[in-house]
Each structure stands twice: as structure tokens, then as C-alpha cells.
Amino acid sequence: MPVPLHQAKAELFRMLGHPIRIRVLELLQAGPTPVRELLAELEIEPSSLSQQLAQLRRSGLVTATREGSTVVYALAGADVADLLRAARRILTELLADQGMLLAELRAAD
């Protein structure tokens, strides 16, 4: 039996529900990146990064290619970058609204 669309979407958002995975996807927006560069940028244990990259790879959000002894990761498609940009726009609007509300609250004091 096929998975309902709403369930598949929930799984996607669950996959995105980890700060390290989000940061990796953000870093990969700049283009394919070797693991060593991701490690330098993230400052986490190699085993933790490996675990998060494996989950992103299994979900199909990133691809991995071997160049000699180096593994290079890339976004699986432009849609992933579009999703991250949409999240940024939504957060920007939410935070702007919260800022206005905070200003109104302060003015009421």
C-alpha cells in the first residue's frame, strides 16, 4: 500500500528536524563540498557528521561521490535549496511580526 502524501511530507520534515542536517544542507547550497570542509565548518565529531550525512543520503536529499580518497557531498536537486530559502522567508516574516508585537508591548508599558 502506498504511503499517503501527508505522511511522506511528515517524514521529509522529520528528516529536516535536526540542526546539523539543516546546517549541512545550507552549506551544500554553495556547491559540492568535501567532508573535511563540512567538518571544519561544523566543528562536530566526525562520527556525528557521518551519521547525519548517512541519514541525508538515505532520504535522497544529498548525493555522495568519491574523488580519490575524498567523499564530496552535494544537494540532490535545486528543490532542496528552494525549500531552505522558503523556510528563511517564512522565519523572516514570523520574526518581523514578533518584533512588531514586542514593540507594541513595550509601547503599552
Protein Blocks (a to p, Z undefined) as FASTA:
>chain_A
ZZdfklmmmmmmmmmmpfklmmmmmmmmnopcdfklmmmmnopafklmmmmmmmmmmnop
accddehjaccdddfbfklmmmmmmmmmmmmmmmmmmmmmmmmmmmmZZ
